[in-house]
């Protein structure tokens, strides 16, 4: 998996602030961790945005030991659940939580061990966000990690010459697997900034960075920053690739960034159970609101409630099949079985398909597919239209029970600074640009939308 981790190689591998490691140094300290975890069943990693997290994860992986990344901001009840469910032998880094703890020493270099591993051996156990119950442990095999990172390299024309910069958390597949293991597998390098700042990212582009990974919240901030600062916009214009994921990027932010920088964002679609399913190609059309076709080796279909494929433009659930799929939900054979239909993984995400095969994500089946007046309506389409209104800063659309319609459409709106939009104006705006049955029946104004650490709006907090 890490053929580039060669002792003695002085090429830059990773950098966190003032701490940088070459490939040779990374191999040595990862070898030090590997020597201490060989033979363990599983290890947890306290996934702070530090080089110690990367070294801990790589050391365990080269030792053939599955890694359980833990959010350092996790609550006590959720932490208890994860530890009891996964039963790690060790915790690498972090506080005393009742599990034998091992500190990561960036000064202790040991030769990398030569441990035989199989394609189906578990590499990571990543816990879901737990929106429908206690978090489930997604067991990802090495086969999924390797095949998916190689497919992304093809889609993004990703090579050893690329320098990736990001500020994503390292307890999730986006930041840790794609954002750290990805560039290391290519033989390139990664620069992690701990926290997002448009100015800091721009400085990295000025000193050799070529790619950025981010989530829509980051790009929304970036859109405002580059509109106000021509020098900043010019710096982002030098990037080879700007990639957005983890949630849909509003079309309005696409266009704002494109106007200011000349850059069009590449969107992709993935999840913990599948890694990345779809992506716009580096050389393909970067179409706002679309996540492109499936990546190489992955099959995607959009089906109705009976599992039959729907036509272009029709809303349905995304199902996925390919080498990118997880093995199981740890200790949950019932949930694992329920997640598949005839060998296809049922994502729970709803989407439409463009005639040329580009996928457009509507949202989650549980929260973003609204059945109103006999119509199936995607919340994401309405959200994008509302974001085009000059008085709207942020918006989320949900459904709530209605005796007449089944569900009525509710828009939760954060007004732009200084604006006082009227609900009627927003309703008319949607009815004019879409069709009348897609207009919100209720508009509720908020000071802010609830979001998780990946920047996704937590709609269950709204509807609760």
N, C-alpha and C positions, 0 to 999 in steps of 0.2 A: 504493500500500500504506500510505503514511503521510500521508494527507491532513491530519492534525492537526498536522504539523510545519510550522507557519506562523511565519515570522520576526516578532518583535514580540509574540507571544502570551505573556503573563506567567503563565499557569496552570502549576501545578507538574506536571512530567513525571516525574522520577525523583529518588530520594534514596538515597545510600549513606552511612550514618553522618552526618557533618557536611557532606558534599558534596551539594548539591542543584542541579538544573538545571530551569529553566522550559522550556516548549516552544520559546520563542524562542531561548533559549540552546542548547538541544539541537540545534535546526535549524542554528545557526551553526557549532557545533563538528563536527557530522556533515558539514556542507558542507565544512569544512576537510579532513576525511579523504577525502571523495568526490573533491575536486579532485586529490588525490595518487594515487588508485587507478583513476581512469577509464581504461578501455581494457585493464586487466589481465584475464587469463583467470580466475584465482581468487586469493583471498587467505586466509591462515590468520589466526585471531585467538587469541591466548594468553588463554584465557577465565577469567581471575581474577575473583573476585566484586567488581568495581570499576566505577565509571562509565566508565572508559576502554574496558572490554570492550563495553559497550552502544554507546558512541559509535563505536567501530571497526566493529561489526557494522552499525549503521544507516548509517554513511557508505558502506560498501561496497554495501549494498543499494540505496541511492538512486542510486549510480553504476552500478547494473546489474551488479555483480560478485559472483559466488557467494562465500559465507562458509564457511570450514572452521573450526568451533570446536574448540579443542584443550584437553583436560584439562591444567591446569598441573601435575598430579601424575603425568602420564604417564611410564611407564618408557622407558628409552632405546631398547630394541628396538621397542616399539610406536610410539614417535615416529618412528623411522627408517622404519618401514613406512608410516605415514600420510603423511609428507612425500614419500617416493618414489612412493607410489601416486597422490597428488593433485597433486603438482608445483605448489605455490603460487608465484606470482610474488613475493609479499611475506609477511612475518610482521608483523602489527600487535601490538606489545607483546612481552613475553617476553624470554628470553635469546638469546644468539647460538647458533643451531643450524644454521648453514650456509645459511640462506635470507636474502636481503636483508631488513633489519629497518627498520620505520617506527615511531617513537614517536607516541603519541596526545597531542596538546596540547589540554587543556581550555580554554586561553585563546586559541586561534586560531580566529576565526570567519570563515566564508566563506559567501556565498549558496549555497543549495542549487542544484545543477545540474538542468536539465530533460533527463533522459536517457530516451529511449523504451525501454520494456521490454515483453516479451510474456508472456502467461499461462504459456507453457510454458518460459520461460527459467528456468534453475536459480537458486534463491535461497540454498540451504544445501547443503553436503555434510557430513552428520553420520555419524561413524563408530560402528558398532555396538560392543558390548562384547567381541566376539571370543570368545564362549564355545564356538563350534564351529570355531575356526580363526582365522587373522588377521582383524582387524577389517575390515569391508566399508564402503565409503563410500556412504551412502544419499543419492542426489541428489534433493532436494525442489524442485519447481518453485514459482514464485510462485502459481500456481493452487491448489496444495495448501494453502499457508500462508493465503492470503486466504479461500478457501472454508471452511476449517476454523475459523479464528478467528471468522468471521461466524456459523457454525453454533453454536459455543460461546456466542456472545453471546445467541443465541436461547434456548439450553438453560438458561443461567445468569442470564438477564435482566440481562446485563452492560452497563453504560452508562458514559457519561463521568463520572457522579457517583461511580463506584466508585473506591476506593483499595485497591490490592492490596498485601499485605505477605507476604513469604516470605524464605526463606534457602536456596533451592535452588541447586545449582551451575549455571553458565551455559554449560557445554559440551554440554548435552543439550537435547532439544526441550521437556522439561517446564519447565525454568527459563528458557531463553533465548527460545524461540519463543512458548510459551503464557504464560510468566510475565513477559516483558518486551515483546515485540512485541505480545502480546495487549492489554494495557491501553493501550499507545500507539496502537494502531489504533482503540480505542474513544474516545480522547481523554481517558481518565482518567489515573491516575498509579500508579506502583509505588514501593514502599519496600523496599529489599533490606537484610537485616540481617547479611549475611556468614556468620553462624553462628546455628543455631537456639537460642532460649531462650524458654520459655513466658512468662517475666516480660517479656521485651522485646517479644514479639508482643502481649501484653496491653496494654502501654503504648501501642502503636500503635493498638489498638482504642479506647483512651481518648482518642486525639487525632485521630480522624477516619478511620482505616482501616475498611474494610467487608468485605474478603474476605481469606482466607488460603489459600495453596496449600502442601501438605506431602506427605510420604511416610509410610508406616505407622510407621517408626521414630520420627518426630517425634510422631505422634499417640499412640504408645504412651507416650512420655515425658510428653506433655501429660495423658494420662489419669491418670497417677500424681500429677502436680502439682496438677491441679484437684481431685482427691479430698482433698488435704491442705490446700488454701488456698481458702476460700470467696470471698475477694476476687478471686482470680485466676479462679475459675470464673465469677463475675459479669461480669468483663471479657470473657471469651470468649462469654458469653451475649448480648452486644450485637452480635456479628458478624452480618452479613447472610448470609454464605456461608462455610463451611469445606469445602475440596475436597481429597480425597485421591487419589493416583494413584501410578503406577510399580510397584505391587505390591498384592496384595489386603490390605485392612485387616481384621484379625480382628474377628469379631462381638463378642467380649468387649470390645474397646476402643471399638467403636461404643457399646455400652450403658453403659460406665463414663463416657464423655464426656457422653452424653445425660443420665444421672442427675445428674451434677454441674453441668452448664451449661444444660441444656434444648436444646442444639444437637444436631441429627442431621447426621452428615457426609454430604456428597455425594461419591459415588465415580464415577470415570470410568475408561475403558479406552482405552489408546493404545499406540503404539510408534513407533520412529523412522521406519519405512517408511510409516506411515499417518497420523501425528499422532493425533488423538483419534477413535476409532470410535464409542464409546458413552458416554453419561452419564446419570445420574439428573438429572431436571429440578429447577430451583430450586423449582418449585411442585408437583413430583411426590412420590410416596412414597419416602422414603429408607430403603431396605430393606437391613439388614446383609447383606453377602455378595453383593450384586447391583450391577452397574455400569450398570443402566438399559437403555433401548432405544438403537438407533443414533441418532446426531445427524442433523440434517437433511441430506439429500443423500447419506448413506452407507448402503449396503446391507450387511447382515451375515447370513451363514448359517452353520449348524453342520452339518458333514457327517461321514460315516464314512470309512473308509480308501479306499473306492471313489469318493468324491466325492458320494455320495447324502445328501440332508438327513436328519437324525435327528429323532425325535419329542421332544416336551417331556419334560424330565427325563433324557434320554439324553446320555451323554458323547460329544462329537465335537470335531473341529478347527474353529476359527473361520476363515472365509474372508470377505474384504472386497472390495467394489467401490465406486468413487466417485471424485469429484474430489480427494479427500484423498490419493490414492496417489502414491508416489514415481515418478520417471521410470525409474531404473535403479540397479543397483549399479555404481559407477564402475569401469570397466575389467574388469567381470566379466559378460560377456554370458551365460555358462553359468549363473551363480548367478541372474541376473535371470530367465532363461527357466524355471529350475527352481522359482522362487518363485511362478509363476502357473499356474492351471488354468482354461482356458476364460474368461480375462479376470478371474478372481477371484484375489486375492492370498492365498496360503496362509500364515497368520500363524505356524503352529507352536504356537499357544496352544490349549488345550483348555478346553471350557466346556459348560455345560448351559443350556437355555432354559426359563424359566418360562412357564406357559400364556399370560400376558399380554404376552410379548415381552421381559421383563427378562432380560438375560444374566448368568450367574454364571460367573466365571472359575475353572477348576479349577487351571490352571497351564500349564507348558510341556509340549508333547508329549514332548520328549526326557527330561524329568526328573520330571514330575508326573503322567503317565498311567501307572499301574501295572497290568499285566495279571497277575492272580493267580488261579489256580484257575478259569480260564475267564471271570473277571469283569474288566471295565474299571473301575478305581477311581481317583477323583481324589484326589490328595494333599491338596488344599486343604480338602476336607470333613473329613478326619481331623484336620488341623491345627487347624481351628476348634473341633472338639469337645475336643481335648486342651487347648486354651487355656482352656476353661471349667473345667478342674480347678483348684482353688485352689492346688495345689502346683506348678503349671507356670507359669513365667515366659515362656519362649520355646520354640518347637518347629519342627522341619522334618521332613517325612515324605518318604522316598524308597523306591525299590524296589531289590532286589538279587537276583541269580540264585538260583534254588531248583530243585533237581532234580525235586521233586514238584509245586510250584505254578507253575513258570515264573518267577515273581518273588514274593518275600516282602516284606511291608511292614515298613519299618524306621522307627522314631520316634527322632529325635535331640532330646533334651530338655535344656533349661536349667531347673533347679529354681528356684522362688521363694525369696527370701532366707529362710534359716532352715528351709526345708522339706527333707525327705528322703523323697520319694515312692518307693514300691515299684513296680517295673516291672509286677508283676501287677495292682496297683490301677489303673494307667493303661490296661492292656490291657482289663480288665473294664469300665472307664469307657467306652471306645469301643464295645465289644461291646454294652453296654446301651443306648447312645444311638443307635447306627447299626445295622448288621447284623453278625453274627459274622464274615463273611468280610472285613470291613473293619478288623478289629482288627490292630494291629501284632503281628508274630511276634517282633520283636526290638526292645528299647528300649535306647538308648545315651545315657548322661548326659554332658553337656559343660559346661564353664564358660561358654562363649559360642558363638554361631553365626557362621560367617564371612559377612561382608556386603560388598557393593561400596559405592561412594560414594553411590549412590542409595538405600541401605538395603535392597536386595534380598539375600536369602540366596543365597549362591553354592553351590548344591547339588552342583555338580561337585567342589568342594573337599572336601565331606563324603564323597562316594562314592569319590574318589581315594584 
